[in-house]
Amino acid sequence: MASPSSPPKLPIPGRRNILITSALPYVNNVPHLGNIIGCVLSADVFARYCRLRGYNALYICGTDEYGTATETKAMEEKCSPKEICDKYHAIHDKVYKWFDIKFDKFGRTSSAQQTEICQAIFHKLMKNNWLTENTMQQLYCDTCQRFLADRLVEGACPTQGCTNKAARGDQCDQCSHMLNPTELIDPKCKVCKNTPRIRETDHLFLELPLLKTKLVDYINDTSVAGMWSQNAIQATNAWLKEGLKPRCITRDLKWGVPVPMEKYKDKVFYVWFDAPIGYVSITASYTPEWEKWWKNPDNVELFQFMGKDNVPFHTIMFPSTLLGTGENWTMMKTISVTEYLNYESGKFSKSKGIGVFGNDAKDTNIPPEVWRYYLLTSRPEASDTLFTWTDLQAKLNSELLNNLGNFINRVLSFIAKPPGAGYDSIIPDAPGAESHPSTCELAEKTSKRVEQYLDAMEKVKLKQGLKSAMGISSDGNAYLQESEFWKLYKEDPVSCAIVIKTSVGLVYLLTCLLEPFMPSFSNEVLRQLNLSPEENLSFSDEKGEIVKAKTPWDFLPAGHKIGRPTPLFEELKDENVSEHRKKYAGSQAERRSQEVADAEAMKISNQLKSTTLSEGGSKKEQKKQSGNSKSKAAEAEVSVVKLDIRVGLIRKAEKHPDADSLYVEEIDVGEEAPRTVVSVLVKYIPLEEMQNRKVCVLCNLKPVAMRGIKSHAMVLAASSDDHTKVELVEPPVDAAVGERVTFAGYSGEPEASLSGKSKVWEKLAADLHSNGELLACYKDVPFTTSAGVCKVKTLANAEIR
């Protein structure tokens, strides 16, 4: 952040002025890695790149503090909304500082500036006749004696084909459809769990249909000029295609910006209306001359970063609001949108506490630059990507340690060696570098890599920019190896000096290009080069640094004395990966429960160790006990843990081409590719009900051909006694795809493949059934996932096969 003593940045005539925002993180929880890469980290990389290039860039962000979620969290924690905001704003601030996020201002929406600017925009919209009053039906909870805001209601999603039974009143997380609370099937109040009733209430609406012409003109012009990401264009066009409807901008809440009208004095502005205005109000808290940034479209370019679920608010709602005022606002030029980063076999979730959170990352002792690098190489720019601990390990060990770190350390360590073995820490001169064949070839490659880097970064293709920069390191390693510089030192000192001076030039170049991605890494390398970050971190046209990429031996002067080289990265070992995966499995609540359970188990174990067991008893009794233990061991060998039952998601189902009674399904069970499964279910379950639904899948049966198509697993289903009715065993909606179904009291690993001779499946299947409460069970133990137990719909006490 800018130091308190430095004057606020303002647009500079004749310079490229770039205003950057990232979606304001909601203040009711700790941010997870998906949130961090989706907005604040991506925007930070671009802001750092802009500063590196010499642009006048201002990066604005802050916590989104008003709305239902804050009120709900305050109720949970038995405190006021203000106290919740104070607590979590500080947590967010701490997490982002650890991740080296460099905001110019990290503010809050619960400010006087927010109220003032939000109400001023409202008055302009009212004056220009873009707002209307309407009576709407809203859910009212008689128990809580309040109208229920969207997020205080849950029910079944009404969208055809969606199976989510816990959709929120504003949006379904499963199918991503925007909803109204009254559309939910079997709605429940989240506070008291009772069924609310519909009651009429008056609200204010923004007339989006009347603003459509202005909005569409803006979208058509800007989406091309600003090179909007494809996912942003698709999401925006989907909204326009469905048809714009008047959008309610008020809510029956206490915590928010008050509506400045006597009739609505007990209402506040809906969070979707006031939250984007937070970008403006946070800028106003940074400088009283905020209008020079926000009402200066001819001299300021606005870049906005967010996850895909935020797109309509930034391409439809916020632009409509600003256009409706009739004022000369700085409108968004470029929008950069990420898809979802998933965790291991499921989704990151703040509400459910699943995944690695900002504070967790610090606790792993893996440095922030490694986290930043991994998240940015996995940035979900065009499709969802997957975080896995083994992938993090591979990228750290092979790309950072063995490629980048190895190259830099080899070069600097050789320069630092004493005379007779190196250059005594002094960069040598390199006359004739421009005519040295392999060096010229490297220079040409480097120049092309830099062009690719700049092109990608200007288009906000951050992942491609990082890849281009890392390619320079790979080229440098190959150049060093092929030159055999350790031999040249004695045999051809002139060539050796050229190789080393060129290579240390690449080290400096990499330090600059990678600073937006790994700032602490770059600072450390500059320290080892004995250079000041304030004076040397730059890559601008004006200073001629881009031209120097064609002659990398010219980046650093001969005679410059470097600092002391040290290794830049540490290996992440297999045992560390196993520890982290185990520690961060399941939800945060489950982790806390597991810690309590582990502590209790340790206590019991210690008590048993301190107990002296009697050695008495006859040989006959000992023999009997021995026999019993063998019997128990035999029983353990056919334990239910031998079955590899997983949560699967049917991606596609169709009828078997050669069998009327069979379906052929493609089922995702958390592996690289879906498994083909053939099921005898046509008679019992309609084809449309087989699509896009979660099921329990037995994954370690031997593959078997069914009418010419090999089935690689089995979908588990309950069957009535007379086999006239069959129902699928259903995991909870929020169960992670690919996670193993577990059984309390049974531990161990499944067999790789169930042997036909051992009859393990046949023996265990006899004890699989649904109970009277419709829970799927082995004996009396339910099928359990991290999201809860598995069930059937109506078949009680039925066998499961």
Buried (B, 14 or more C-beta within 10 A) or exposed (E): BBEEEEEBBBBEEEEBBBBBBBBBBBBBBBBBBBBBBBBBBBBBBBBBBBBBBBBBBBBBBBBBBBBBBBBBBBBEEEEEBEEBBBBBBEBBBBBBBBBBBBBBBBBBBBBEBBBEBBBBBBEBBBEEEBBEEEEBEBBBBEEBEBBBBBBBBBBBBBBEEBBBBBBBBBBBBBBEBBBBBBBBEEBBBBBEEEBBEEEEBEBBBBBBEBBBEBBEEBBEEBBEEBBBBEBBBEBBEEBBEEEBEBBBBBBBBEBBBBBBBEEBEEBBBBBBBBBBBBBBBBBBBBBEEBBBBBBBEEBBBBBBBBBBBBBBBBBBBBBBBBBBBEEEBBBBBBBBBBBBBBBBBBBBBBEBBBBBBBBBBBEBEBBBBBBBBBBBBBBBBBEEBBBBBEBBBBBBBEBBBBBBBBBBBBBBBBBBBEEEEBBEBBBBBBEEBBEBEBBBEBBEBBBBBBEBBBEBBBBBBBBBBBBBBBBBBBBBBBBBEEBEBBEBBEEBEBBBBBBBBBBBBBBBBBBBBBBBBBBBBBBBBBBBBEBEBEEBBBBEEEEEBBEBBBBBBBBBEEEBEBBEBEEBBBEBEEEBBEEBEEBBBBBBEBBEEBEEEEEEEEEEEEEEEEEEEEEEEEEEEEEEEEEEEEEEEEEEEBBBBBBBBBBBBBEEBEBBEEBEEBBBBBBBBBEEEBBBBBBBBBEBBEEEBBBBBBBBBBBBBEEEEBEEBEBBBBBBBBBBEEEEBBBBBBBBBBBBBBBBBBBEEBEEEBBEEBEEEEEBBEEBBEBBBBBEEBBBBBBEBBBBBBBEBBBBEEBBEBBBB
